Amino acid sequence: MKAIRSLTLLLAVIAAVRMADRFPFSAAVGAAPAPSAGFVLVAHGGAGDYSNMKTEQVEMRRAAMVKAVQAGYAILARGGPSMDAVEATIRVMEDSRLFDAGRGSYYTREGVPEMDASIMDGRTLNAGSVASLKHIANPIHLARLVMEKTPHVMLVGEGAEEFAKSQGIELVSPYLFFNEREWQRYKNAKSAEEKNKSAGFSASEEHGTVGVVALDQGGNLAAGTSTGGTVMKMPGRVGDSPILGAGTYANNASCAVSGTGTGEFFMRNIVAADICERVRYLHVTLDQAANEVVMKELVEQHGDGGVIALDQKGNVATPFNTNGMMTATVRADGKITIQGWSKNAKPIIVSATK
């Protein structure tokens, strides 16, 4: 009996230590971190093969990312919260028609875009997510409303759109999302699939999912991701972008991550959460954690994509295993660094205030 009591006590101590590590007092949910005068925002415009993209389209994407990051920077510079900066930045990219998100979303097999999005607050671990939307112009905004106005984390399809109506959001016609470039991509993909009789045909290695991670002056992290999914996806298919821990994750105790790529691999590997948990429990650097997951584990499984990751110290990691992943990073000095649309692309630096 004495041995059993001793073993029981030992197990209780181990459990307590593990719980303390998981929820240390200084990083308890809702606890405010030490304020910092520094802040960081990182955005991505999708990982994939940019080599076939027209030069003018690449330039238009870069310009759109600058405009988007400027919106987020303005919020952070005046002391605004990272959640506001993430949403504002993504909304600009959703409206641009240049990315696979919002008005630039790819078409499903039925020729109608279906959109997903999620957003997460690293301070409270609160989050909102939406999927399979057909009539919402800014999915990232609805995702945030799910977080703030419901007891739930995720709403999908008609239920999500009914909730949107209750919040005063206008349901728009699918024609609002018409995009000649993406319509042509859809027709080419459909024709090629019919010719090849291949149910698993992939129309393009290009991805245009958008995502943002941010650290505000209060030391709080946030992450958000928005997408139209993959070309010719089955209606109802949901990827990693709205799945917390897969394509989006934020926790002040570790890091914030937004992913882009073939979502099925990100879901199977809970990529975003895996990176943050490596930082938190293995105490490795953010760069090491992100690279091990994206450049080793995903590559071994033939999973394509990349992530943007940010920790509370302002460290940034942007690994990708595709030919390119366009990113834009801005800090308190107001210099936006755009890079990654190809592995050999030289960074371009512009001002966040012009």
LINBEL-V379514 format. One record per run of one state. SS is the DSSP state (@ for helix, = for strand, . for the rest). FROM is the first residue (numbers start at 1). TO is the last residue. If there is no record, write none. Layout:
ss: [SS | SS]
from: [FROM | FROM]
to: [TO | TO]
//
This chain:
ss: [. | @ | . | @ | . | = | . | @ | . | @ | . | @ | . | = | . | = | . | @ | . | = | @ | . | @ | . | @ | . | = | . | = | . | = | . | = | . | = | . | @ | . | @ | . | @ | . | = | . | = | . | = | . | = | . | = | . | = | .]
from: [1 | 2 | 23 | 25 | 28 | 40 | 49 | 55 | 78 | 82 | 96 | 102 | 105 | 115 | 122 | 127 | 134 | 139 | 150 | 154 | 157 | 167 | 174 | 178 | 180 | 197 | 210 | 216 | 221 | 228 | 244 | 245 | 248 | 251 | 255 | 262 | 263 | 269 | 271 | 283 | 286 | 301 | 305 | 312 | 316 | 318 | 320 | 321 | 324 | 332 | 335 | 340 | 348 | 352]
to: [1 | 22 | 24 | 27 | 39 | 48 | 54 | 77 | 81 | 95 | 101 | 104 | 114 | 121 | 126 | 133 | 138 | 149 | 153 | 156 | 166 | 173 | 177 | 179 | 196 | 209 | 215 | 220 | 227 | 243 | 244 | 247 | 250 | 254 | 261 | 262 | 268 | 270 | 282 | 285 | 300 | 304 | 311 | 315 | 317 | 319 | 320 | 323 | 331 | 334 | 339 | 347 | 351 | 354]
//
